[in-house]
């Protein structure tokens, strides 16, 4: 790193200890907070939103698949997840 340059910000700022099988909280500190377990990490394959000719086709896929303790499956991004 050059003197005076700022440190690199990671692509996925979520805690590096989060991986498959980790107990997590989704939507932490909100009314929608829930607990579950990571069942899939889509990582870099999460993709990007698709727009064709100015028409929005689909949003980007989410990074994490989480099986909630109530049996539901949710898909969330790094900003919506923390260690549980």
C-alpha positions as CSV (number, residue, x, y, z in Angstrom):
1,X,0.0,0.0,0.0
2,X,1.3,3.4,-0.9
3,X,1.8,6.0,1.9
4,X,-1.3,8.1,2.2
5,X,-3.6,5.6,0.4
6,X,-6.7,4.3,2.2
7,X,-7.2,0.6,2.9
8,X,-9.2,-1.5,0.5
9,X,-12.9,-2.1,1.4
10,X,-13.8,-5.8,1.0
11,X,-16.4,-6.7,-1.7
12,X,-18.5,-8.4,1.0
13,X,-18.0,-6.6,4.3
14,X,-20.0,-9.2,6.2
15,X,-18.1,-11.0,8.9
16,X,-15.7,-13.5,7.3
17,X,-16.8,-16.2,9.8
18,X,-20.2,-16.4,8.1
19,X,-20.3,-19.5,5.8
20,X,-22.5,-22.5,5.1
21,X,-24.0,-23.9,8.3
22,X,-23.5,-20.8,10.3
23,X,-26.3,-19.6,12.6
24,X,-27.3,-16.1,11.6
25,X,-29.8,-13.3,12.1
26,X,-31.5,-11.8,9.0
27,X,-32.6,-8.2,9.0
28,X,-30.9,-7.6,12.4
29,X,-32.2,-4.7,14.6
30,X,-35.4,-4.4,12.6
31,X,-39.0,-5.5,13.1
32,X,-38.4,-8.3,10.6
33,X,-35.4,-9.8,12.4
34,X,-35.4,-13.6,12.4
35,X,-32.9,-16.4,13.0
36,X,-31.7,-19.2,10.8
37,X,-28.8,-21.1,9.2
38,X,-26.9,-20.3,6.0
39,X,-27.7,-23.0,3.4
40,X,-26.1,-21.5,0.3
41,X,-23.5,-18.8,-0.5
42,X,-23.9,-17.6,-4.0
43,X,-20.9,-15.3,-3.6
44,X,-19.7,-13.7,-6.9
45,X,-22.4,-15.6,-8.9
46,X,-25.1,-13.5,-7.2
47,X,-25.2,-11.4,-10.4
48,X,-26.5,-8.0,-11.3
49,X,-29.8,-6.4,-12.1
50,X,-30.9,-6.7,-15.7
51,X,-32.3,-3.8,-17.8
52,X,-33.0,-4.0,-21.5
53,X,-33.8,-0.8,-23.4
54,X,-34.4,1.1,-20.2
55,X,-36.9,-1.5,-19.0
56,X,-36.2,-3.1,-15.6
57,X,-36.4,-6.9,-16.0
58,X,-35.0,-8.3,-12.8
59,X,-33.1,-7.2,-9.6
60,X,-29.8,-8.7,-8.8
61,X,-29.9,-12.1,-7.0
62,X,-29.1,-12.1,-3.3
63,X,-25.8,-13.5,-1.9
64,X,-27.1,-15.7,0.9
65,X,-29.8,-18.4,1.2
66,X,-31.0,-18.7,4.8
67,X,-33.3,-21.4,6.2
68,X,-35.1,-19.7,9.0
69,X,-35.9,-21.5,12.2
70,X,-39.6,-21.6,11.2
71,X,-38.7,-23.5,8.1
72,X,-39.0,-20.6,5.6
73,X,-36.3,-19.9,3.1
74,X,-35.1,-16.3,2.5
75,X,-32.5,-14.8,0.3
76,X,-30.5,-11.8,1.7
77,X,-27.5,-9.6,0.9
78,X,-24.5,-8.9,3.2
79,X,-26.2,-5.8,4.7
80,X,-29.1,-7.9,5.8
81,X,-27.3,-10.5,7.8
82,X,-25.2,-10.9,11.0
83,X,-23.9,-13.7,13.2
84,X,-26.7,-15.2,15.2
